Amino acid sequence: HCPSRKAACHGIRQPPECCTNASNMDEITNTMNTDKEAATAEPQPAVRVRVVDATTRKTMNEQTEVVFVPCADSEPIKIKNKALEQLPARRYLVKATAPGYQQLNYLEGPINIYHDHLVVDQDGRPQREVVIQMERRVAAVWLSVSDCRDGKALPTASVQLLDEKENVCHVFDAPGSHDVAAVTSVTKTYALRLHLRGYVLHGPQSVTLERGKRIDLLMTARRTDVKVVCRDLRSGRRIDDVDIQLINEENEVLEGDTVDTDVEYRIVCRAEGFRQVTRIQKCTFPPKLFAGSTSPLEVRVDLEPVKSSIPLAPPRRAVWGWLALDQPSRSAPETETAQKKPKKKKTLEDWGTCTINVRAVDATYPKPIRLAGARVRVDGNVSGETDERGALQLKLRAPSSTETSVTVQVEKDSFISDATSVKIQASQAAQANIALRRTLVRVDVVHASSGKPVT
């Protein structure tokens, strides 16, 4: 008990001056005691104070401070025992305080503890008892933050509780046990916000707290790691041998693959024979890009060749402006000393670029399937491979005045190759649809004598 309560109780325990050995009023029966009874009269009843939790009914005397404040009376209190009227401070205001709790009873005004709280203890002696009920006004939260991939704890994580107006109501500075005093109603739902560099909140996104209750808040977070994938802009094929760097605002190269959600980065991709054509500008990675998935965020960057197109004119075809070493030039002079008459220049045939769209499918079964990774040959020379859609776009040199034809062949391991002839002309587009079939071998086992199949 606090000193102020002990002092008050000490004053209450003093016997009244009006009670003498010759004349003593019994508190319970209101009768006169004899001299013999007065000689053995017991001391004035004491006041016992108990503080209990209104929910669990557990005693809280050790953690509660109780103060009895005397209240002056303008009118005497009329009770049967006239001797009690002479006691000082008959009416009190009861004030009880405890961390995280609020007093429930004795809030209306002063009480008369001598008249309203008379009890009999286990020895049969009268005793005054005041039971103060306390209600827990905070919500107890046990917080745990872990990585959603490997389950490792994140002890440096900080979590905020946000109300419906996105105002911060409470901050959990670290995982563990916490008391939230911001719960203004019986139950209330709060949004969660995680603060940890290199991580974003994975779940849950909100929590409902109940006043006076304990809840286990198990949160998971995911790393903000990115994976840059480089592909050929024309064929869509993936390019693996690429030097990839992420450079922040301070022109520092990012170590590892984990980015900050509030920092701008430049993605620089270098590969021999290619140049970067997308993701040239600075880019950011907001938290919403990482929502709903636990795998690294895939970022595509397109590259294009800088030396030649894919492919140029096939080597076996005559290309304007070039001459094979084993073919003599018709326009070469027969002798160095012979004088040539000036001839009128002939107009050479114009050449241009044409497009061939190749599509390969697996026709082994009734329903064709797109065939990826098939090699495409033009006039016997490998020109590329089909992408995951089974498609490949070719750029060839072709005359603009007349049509010419090329042989397009598609092959793949464990498949029977197929070829087709395609007519091409400058500034025109051609289509080559080729179906391959698997090399399946059917084996039938039969009886040697009868020739019937063995089942």
ABEGO torsion letter per residue (X at the ends): XBAAAAAAAAAAABBBAABBAABBBBAAAGBBBBAAAAAABBBBBBBBBBBBBAAAGBBAAAABBBBBBBBBBABBBBBABAAAAABBGABBBBBBBBBGBBBABGAAEBBBAAAABBBBBAAGBBBBBBBBBBBBABBBBBBBBBBAAAGBBBAABBBBBBBAAGBBABBBABBEBBBBAABABABBBBBBBBBBBGBBBAOBABBBBBBGBBBBBBBBBBBBBBBBBBBBAAAGBBBABBBBBBBBAAGBBBBEABBBAABBBBBBBBBBGBBBABGABBBBBBAAAABGBABBBBBBBBBBBAABBOBBBBAABBBBGBBBAABBBAABBABAABBBBBBBBBBBBBBBBBBBBBBBBBAABABBBBBBGBBBBBGGBBAEBBBAAGBBBBBBBBBAABBBBBBBBBBBBGBBBBBBBBBBBBGBBBBBBBBBBBBBBBBBBBBAAAGBBBX
